[in-house]
Amino acid sequence: MADFDFDLFVIGGGSGGVRAGRMAAQRGARVALAEVAEMGGTCVNLGCIPKKLYSYAAHFAESFEESHGFGWVGEAPTLNWDTLKFNRAREISRLNGIYGQLLKSAGVHIINGWATLVDAHTVEVGGQHYSAKNILIATGGKPSTPDVPGCEHVISSNDIFDLSPFPQRLLVVGGGYIACEFASIFNGLGASVTQLYRGHQVLRGFDDEVRGFIAGEMVKSGVKLHLNTDVAAIERTDAGLQVRLLDGSHITVDAVLYATGRVPLVAGLGLEAAGVRQGKAGAIEVNEQYQTSVPSIYALGDVTARVQLTPVALAEAMVVVDALFGPPEGKQPRGMSYDFIPTAVFTHPNIGTVGYSQADAIEKFGKVTVYRSDFKALKHTLSGSTERTLMKLIVEDATDRVVGLHMVGADAGEIVQGFAVAMKAGATKAIFDATLGIHPTMAEEFVTMREPVKR
C-alpha cells in the first residue's frame, strides 16, 4: 500500500469540512485541513450566525414600540451601527478560535493557505505538496452577481455586515431567502428598504400560501416590494446610486445588495487536472457516499449544490467519515435522506417549514387534505402590531401522514424543529390530534386544527 502523508486531506474549514476532519481524527485517522480564510466557513463568518445576530438586533425597534401596549413608557433608544458591527465581529472571532481549537484538540494538522489538487492523491498548498489516501473537498459556495451595467457598484451578502456608513436607503435585488432576510433585517434596523424581484412572488420553491403571506407581512412592516421587475443599470451620482429599472423608472439609494443566488466555490481547485467531474455551475458531482468521479476524492456541502444548509453539510460529513473509517462501534454506517429537512427563514416574521409544499404534495401523493390557521398572536392583542401568524398542515389522504408543515410567525424555526422530529418519525394527523397543546402558545395551533380547508 502506498505511503501517504495523511489518511484524509480536507480542503475547506467550513461546517462540513471541520466536522469531517475532527470526527475522522477522533477515530485515529491522520488528518490535515487546509483553509485560506477564517475557520467556520460561510455560516460562521458571513452567513447564518452574523445574519441571525443582526436579525435579533432588528427586532428591538419593534419590541420597544410594542412595549407601550404593555405599560412601558419612554422613548426607544437609537441604533449605534458601529457598536453592533464591533460586537458581532468579536463574537465571530471567538467562534473562529473555537473551531480551530476543536480541530487541534482532535489532532488535525491545520494548514493555512489555498489548496489545489495535483492528482488523485496529492494536494499543493503554498508551494508544498501533501499526499493523502483520500481527499475531501468542502469549499462551499459564493454569491453570484449578474453582469449588469454598473455592477461594480453593488455589494453581496459577503459585504453587508460591515457597510460603512449605515445605508439609510437600501435596495435589495433578489427574491430568495437571503434577499428576504436582509430586506427584513435592514428594514428593522431603520433603513428605507426597497426589494426587487424579477419573478411574480418571492421565495420560489416554498409553499405558495407561505410566499404570499410573508410578502404581505413584509410590506406591512415597511419593505417596498416590487415584483416582475429587474435592474437595467446602476450609476453613481452625487445623490447616491441611481438605479434604472427595466420599466424605465429610477430609484436612488445608498447601497445595492445583490442576493440573486450562490454558486459552488470551485475556481482554482484544480478539479479539471485531477479529473473530477462537474455539473451545472461547476458543482461537483458525487454519489450517495459523496465520492466524486475520482474514487479517492470526495466532496460535500454547498460545493455539490444539493441542499445548501449547514446541518445538511454536517450530516453529509458523517456519511463520509463512516464510509472511509467505519461507523462507531455497534452502529450502522450512516446514510443521508433529503426528505423532511426542516428549514427556517429569518424574515420578520420568521418562516419555519418542513416537508412538502401543498403543490408538491399533490404532485407526489395525489389526494391531500390541508389544514390552516391565520390569526393574531396573543402578544399582539396588546402590542398594537398588525402582524399575523399563518400555520398550515398538509396530510396525505391515503396514510393520514402529515407530509407538510409550514408556519409564518414569531420563533417559527424554534417551533418547527420539534415537529420535524415527529414528521421524520412518520406522525399522522391522528397523532397530532391526540397530542395535547401547551396553552397559551402559538405552537398549540398545530395540534388543535380540526377543520380542513375546503378542496
Sequence and secondary structure as in RCSB ss.txt:
>XXXX:A:sequence
MADFDFDLFVIGGGSGGVRAGRMAAQRGARVALAEVAEMGGTCVNLGCIPKKLYSYAAHFAESFEESHGFGWVGE
APTLNWDTLKFNRAREISRLNGIYGQLLKSAGVHIINGWATLVDAHTVEVGGQHYSAKNILIATGGKPSTPDVPG
CEHVISSNDIFDLSPFPQRLLVVGGGYIACEFASIFNGLGASVTQLYRGHQVLRGFDDEVRGFIAGEMVKSGVKL
HLNTDVAAIERTDAGLQVRLLDGSHITVDAVLYATGRVPLVAGLGLEAAGVRQGKAGAIEVNEQYQTSVPSIYAL
GDVTARVQLTPVALAEAMVVVDALFGPPEGKQPRGMSYDFIPTAVFTHPNIGTVGYSQADAIEKFGKVTVYRSDF
KALKHTLSGSTERTLMKLIVEDATDRVVGLHMVGADAGEIVQGFAVAMKAGATKAIFDATLGIHPTMAEEFVTMR
EPVKR
>XXXX:A:secstr
    SEEEEEE  SHHHHHHHHHHHHTT  EEEEESS TTHHHHHHSHHHHHHHHHHHHHHHHHHHGGGGT  S 
     HHHHHHHHHHHHHHHHHHHHHHHHHHT EEEES EEEEETTEEEETTEEEEEEEEEE   EEE     TT
GGG B TTTGGG SS  SEEEEE  SHHHHHHHHHHHHHT EEEEEESSSSSSTTS HHHHHHHHHHHHHHT EE
EES  EEEEEEETTEEEEEETTS EEEESEEEE   EEE  TTS HHHHT  B GGG B   TT B SSTTEEE 
GGGGTS   HHHHHHHHHHHHHHHH  STT        SS  EEE SSS EEEEE  HHHHHHHHS EEEEEEEE
  TTHHHH     EEEEEEEETTT BEEEEEEESTTHHHHHHHHHHHHHTT BHHHHHHS   TT SGGGGGT  
S    
